Amino acid sequence: MLLTIDVGNTHTVLGLFDGEEIVEHWRISTDARRTADELAVLLQGLMGMHPLLGDELGDGIEGIAICSTVPSVLHELREVTRRYYGDVPAVLVEPGVKTGVPVLMDNPKEVGADRIINALAAVELYGGPCVVVDFGTATTFDAVSVRGEYVGGVIAPGIEISVEALGVKGAQLRKIELARPRSVIGKNTVEAMQAGILYGFTGQVDGVVNRIAAELADDPDEVTVIATGGLAPMVLGESSVIDEHEPWLTLIGLRLVYERNVSRA
């Protein structure tokens, strides 16, 4: 079994692969204060519930692939692999790791590892040109050429942090549930805020994607748009540009990177 770990700013998503099939997944909060020992206990608690794995930490795990947007967590996970999975091949996505994705940016090291991993998985699954829209702490748009090159992207405030900002900065506003309102025209403050978030972000996604597609390909209709991230389902039913939804895109990309960097011999 391959254990994949995608550490985001807000949540960490873990996936367990049996070959190319993801057979289990977990989502936990990202806490930069957790030590390697605390992370190991957390992993043991999660994976100890799976029938295909043994009771001891590491039983049944044949490989590990990790990417992180939080450097302190990556440091602790590196220690976890060293102390608790010492005999298991591990790939931590960082400079020097083979992804097979050319990064055509002014400074390629600035691009988050998860965005490169998403580009790899998107091309593998759907081909290029494509745009990956990742609904996380930030909403990111990543453009990938027909040749599988990462050509650049867009970063916008995410849905949850926008809701939090409204609640903090608005004197008579509060944090609300992220849900679809009865109508676009809100009949109360909560529904008005829900409409603003849902339809505002949908308009943002459609507008940004259309502009990216126009620059990315001679025929924008040839560009495949893939949505991923924990909040993607909220926008799927409203957006007119999203073609595919792959919730485990980053985990699939981690599997692909692991296969490219660990010898099967």
C-alpha positions as CSV (number, residue, x, y, z in Angstrom):
1,M,0.0,0.0,0.0
2,L,1.1,3.5,-0.8
3,L,0.4,6.3,1.8
4,T,0.0,9.7,0.3
5,I,-0.1,12.9,2.4
6,D,-1.1,16.3,1.1
7,V,-0.5,19.0,3.7
8,G,-2.5,22.2,3.0
9,N,-2.6,25.4,5.0
10,T,-5.9,24.5,6.6
11,H,-6.4,20.8,6.1
12,T,-4.2,17.7,5.5
13,V,-5.6,15.0,3.2
14,L,-4.3,11.5,3.4
15,G,-4.9,8.7,0.9
16,L,-4.1,5.0,0.8
17,F,-3.5,3.4,-2.6
18,D,-3.7,-0.2,-3.5
19,G,-2.0,0.0,-6.9
20,E,-3.8,2.8,-8.8
21,E,-7.0,2.6,-6.7
22,I,-7.5,4.8,-3.7
23,V,-9.0,2.5,-1.1
24,E,-9.2,4.9,1.9
25,H,-8.8,8.6,2.7
26,W,-8.9,10.9,5.7
27,R,-9.0,14.7,6.2
28,I,-7.6,16.3,9.3
29,S,-6.8,19.8,10.4
30,T,-3.3,21.1,9.7
31,D,-1.5,22.1,12.9
32,A,2.0,23.4,12.5
33,R,2.6,22.9,16.3
34,R,2.3,19.1,16.0
35,T,5.5,17.2,16.6
36,A,6.7,14.2,14.7
37,D,5.7,11.9,17.6
38,E,2.2,13.4,17.7
39,L,1.8,13.0,14.0
40,A,2.9,9.3,14.3
41,V,0.3,8.7,16.9
42,L,-2.4,10.3,14.7
43,L,-1.4,8.2,11.7
44,Q,-1.5,5.1,13.8
45,G,-5.0,5.9,15.0
46,L,-6.3,6.5,11.5
47,M,-4.6,3.6,9.8
48,G,-5.2,1.2,12.6
49,M,-8.9,1.2,11.7
50,H,-8.3,0.0,8.2
51,P,-8.8,-3.8,7.7
52,L,-6.0,-4.1,5.1
53,L,-3.4,-2.8,7.5
54,G,-1.8,-4.3,10.6
55,D,-2.1,-3.1,14.2
56,E,1.5,-1.8,14.4
57,L,2.5,1.6,12.8
58,G,3.9,0.9,9.3
59,D,2.3,-2.6,8.9
60,G,1.2,-2.9,5.2
61,I,2.7,0.5,4.1
62,E,5.1,-0.1,1.3
63,G,5.8,3.5,0.3
64,I,5.0,7.1,1.3
65,A,4.7,10.3,-0.8
66,I,4.3,13.7,0.8
67,C,3.9,17.3,-0.4
68,S,3.3,20.2,1.9
69,T,2.7,24.0,1.7
70,V,3.6,24.3,5.3
71,P,7.4,24.0,5.8
72,S,7.3,23.2,9.5
73,V,4.9,20.3,9.0
74,L,7.1,19.0,6.2
75,H,10.0,19.0,8.6
76,E,8.1,17.0,11.2
77,L,6.8,14.5,8.6
78,R,10.3,14.0,7.4
79,E,11.2,13.0,11.0
80,V,8.1,10.7,11.0
81,T,9.3,8.8,8.0
82,R,12.8,8.5,9.4
83,R,11.8,7.4,12.9
84,Y,8.7,5.3,12.3
85,Y,9.0,4.2,8.7
86,G,12.7,3.9,8.3
87,D,12.5,0.9,6.0
88,V,9.8,2.3,3.8
89,P,10.7,4.2,0.6
90,A,9.5,7.8,1.0
91,V,9.3,10.7,-1.5
92,L,8.9,14.2,-0.2
93,V,8.1,16.6,-3.0
94,E,10.7,19.4,-3.0
95,P,13.3,20.8,-5.4
96,G,15.2,18.0,-7.0
97,V,12.4,15.5,-7.0
98,K,11.4,14.4,-10.5
99,T,7.9,15.3,-11.5
100,G,8.2,15.4,-15.3
101,V,6.4,18.8,-15.3
102,P,8.4,21.7,-16.9
103,V,7.7,24.8,-14.8
104,L,7.7,27.9,-17.1
105,M,7.7,30.5,-14.3
106,D,10.1,33.4,-13.6
107,N,11.1,31.6,-10.4
108,P,10.0,27.9,-10.5
109,K,10.8,27.5,-6.8
110,E,8.0,29.9,-5.9
111,V,5.4,27.5,-7.2
112,G,3.8,25.4,-4.4
113,A,4.5,21.6,-4.7
114,D,0.8,20.8,-4.6
115,R,0.2,22.9,-7.7
116,I,2.9,21.1,-9.7
117,I,1.5,17.8,-8.5
118,N,-2.0,18.8,-9.5
119,A,-0.7,19.7,-13.0
120,L,0.9,16.3,-13.3
121,A,-2.2,14.5,-12.4
122,A,-4.4,16.6,-14.6
123,V,-2.3,15.9,-17.7
124,E,-2.2,12.2,-16.8
125,L,-5.9,11.9,-16.4
126,Y,-7.3,14.4,-19.0
127,G,-4.4,15.6,-21.2
128,G,-3.5,19.2,-22.0
129,P,-4.2,22.0,-22.4
130,C,-6.1,22.2,-19.1
131,V,-6.8,24.4,-16.1
132,V,-6.9,23.1,-12.5
133,V,-9.1,25.1,-10.1
134,D,-8.2,24.1,-6.5
135,F,-10.7,25.3,-3.9
136,G,-8.6,25.4,-0.7
137,T,-7.5,28.1,1.7
138,A,-6.8,30.1,-1.5
139,T,-8.6,29.5,-4.7
140,T,-5.9,28.7,-7.2
141,F,-6.0,28.5,-11.0
142,D,-3.2,26.6,-12.7
143,A,-2.7,26.6,-16.4
144,V,-1.1,23.6,-18.2
145,S,-0.1,23.6,-21.8
146,V,-0.9,21.0,-24.4
147,R,2.7,19.7,-23.9
148,G,2.1,19.3,-20.1
149,E,4.1,22.4,-19.1
150,Y,3.1,24.4,-16.1
151,V,2.8,27.9,-17.6
152,G,1.5,29.9,-14.7
153,G,-1.6,30.6,-12.7
154,V,-3.8,32.9,-10.6
155,I,-4.2,33.0,-6.8
156,A,-7.4,34.5,-5.2
157,P,-8.7,34.5,-1.6
158,G,-10.4,31.3,-0.8
159,I,-14.1,30.9,0.1
160,E,-13.7,30.1,3.8
161,I,-11.3,33.0,4.5
162,S,-13.6,35.4,2.7
163,V,-16.5,34.3,4.9
164,E,-14.3,34.8,8.0
165,A,-13.2,38.2,6.8
166,L,-16.8,39.3,6.4
167,G,-17.6,38.1,9.9
168,V,-14.6,39.9,11.4
169,K,-14.8,43.2,9.5
170,G,-18.5,43.6,9.2
171,A,-19.9,45.2,12.3
172,Q,-23.3,43.6,11.9
173,L,-22.2,40.5,10.1
174,R,-21.2,37.1,11.4
175,K,-19.7,33.9,10.2
176,I,-22.3,31.8,8.3
177,E,-22.8,28.3,7.1
178,L,-21.6,27.7,3.6
179,A,-24.8,26.6,2.0
180,R,-26.9,27.4,-1.1
181,P,-29.5,30.1,-0.3
182,R,-33.1,29.9,-1.5
183,S,-32.6,32.5,-4.2
184,V,-29.9,34.9,-5.5
185,I,-31.8,37.8,-3.8
186,G,-31.4,37.2,-0.1
187,K,-34.4,37.7,2.1
188,N,-32.3,38.0,5.3
189,T,-28.7,38.8,6.1
190,V,-27.5,35.2,6.2
191,E,-29.0,34.4,2.8
192,A,-27.6,37.6,1.3
193,M,-24.1,36.6,2.5
194,Q,-24.6,33.0,1.2
195,A,-25.7,34.3,-2.2
196,G,-22.7,36.7,-2.3
197,I,-20.3,33.9,-1.5
198,L,-21.8,31.3,-3.8
199,Y,-22.6,33.3,-6.8
200,G,-19.7,35.7,-6.3
201,F,-17.2,32.9,-6.3
202,T,-18.9,31.1,-9.2
203,G,-18.7,34.3,-11.3
204,Q,-15.0,34.7,-10.3
205,V,-14.3,31.1,-11.4
206,D,-16.1,31.4,-14.7
207,G,-14.5,34.8,-15.5
208,V,-10.9,33.8,-14.6
209,V,-11.1,30.5,-16.4
210,N,-12.5,32.0,-19.5
211,R,-9.6,34.5,-19.6
212,I,-7.0,31.9,-18.9
213,A,-8.4,29.6,-21.6
214,A,-8.3,32.4,-24.2
215,E,-4.6,32.9,-23.5
216,L,-3.8,29.2,-23.2
217,A,-5.1,27.8,-26.5
218,D,-6.1,29.0,-29.9
219,D,-9.4,27.3,-29.3
220,P,-10.6,27.9,-25.7
221,D,-13.1,25.0,-26.1
222,E,-10.2,22.6,-26.2
223,V,-9.1,23.5,-22.6
224,T,-10.3,21.0,-20.0
225,V,-11.2,22.6,-16.6
226,I,-10.7,20.3,-13.6
227,A,-12.0,21.2,-10.1
228,T,-10.5,19.9,-6.9
229,G,-10.2,20.8,-3.2
230,G,-12.5,20.5,-0.3
231,L,-14.9,23.3,-1.3
232,A,-15.2,22.4,-5.0
233,P,-18.7,20.7,-4.6
234,M,-20.2,24.0,-3.5
235,V,-19.4,25.6,-6.9
236,L,-19.8,22.6,-9.2
237,G,-23.6,23.0,-9.7
238,E,-23.4,26.7,-10.6
239,S,-20.2,27.0,-12.7
240,S,-20.6,26.9,-16.5
241,V,-16.9,26.2,-17.1
242,I,-15.9,23.2,-15.0
243,D,-15.7,20.0,-17.0
244,E,-14.3,17.5,-14.5
245,H,-14.3,17.1,-10.7
246,E,-11.5,15.0,-9.2
247,P,-11.4,15.4,-5.4
248,W,-8.2,13.3,-5.1
249,L,-6.2,15.0,-7.8
250,T,-3.3,15.9,-5.5
251,L,-3.2,12.4,-4.0
252,I,-3.2,10.9,-7.5
253,G,-0.3,13.2,-8.5
254,L,1.6,12.1,-5.4
255,R,1.2,8.5,-6.5
256,L,2.6,9.4,-9.9
257,V,5.6,11.2,-8.5
258,Y,6.3,8.3,-6.2
259,E,6.3,5.9,-9.2
260,R,8.7,8.2,-11.1
261,N,11.2,8.5,-8.2
262,V,11.2,5.0,-6.6
263,S,12.7,2.1,-8.6
264,R,10.5,-0.9,-9.0
265,A,13.5,-3.2,-9.2
